[in-house]
Amino acid sequence: MSATIEPELITIIEGPTPEFHLVADPWAFSILEGASPFLPAACQVRSFKGDQLLERCQRAWSTQRPILLDYRQLDGLRRKIEIVGARLEKIEGIDVLNLWVRHPVGAMRLNLGRDDIEPA
């Protein structure tokens, strides 16, 4: 019998619901393998301890554990989505995590603004 691997969680306690944007970079499509269809998406999350959150991501990946972003949707329900990439930036002294996720097709609305559409 195999043991179930518990995922690592990054939980958003306060703040707005993350806005997910489709990622059109070719490298992002390499993260989509799996039993269910996924789209590559990205979001930004502010944090007081971004370096510690990035370290948690790296530690989970180094042991082949999944890491999930746990957040409240606009309707108040909680959702978890798998994080597959992370980068930390400091913007005006605030830690901002850029997160890339495997977004289940049809699971939530993605922000499809002009920035997400490539010119023809």
Sequence and secondary structure as in RCSB ss.txt:
>XXXX:A:sequence
MSATIEPELITIIEGPTPEFHLVADPWAFSILEGASPFLPAACQVRSFKGDQLLERCQRAWSTQRPILLDYRQLD
GLRRKIEIVGARLEKIEGIDVLNLWVRHPVGAMRLNLGRDDIEPA
>XXXX:A:secstr
       EEEE  SS     EE   GGGGGG  SSS EEEEEEEEEES HHHHHHHHHHHHHTT  EEEEEE TT
S EEEEEEEEEEEEEETTEEEEEEEEEEETTTS  B  GGGS   
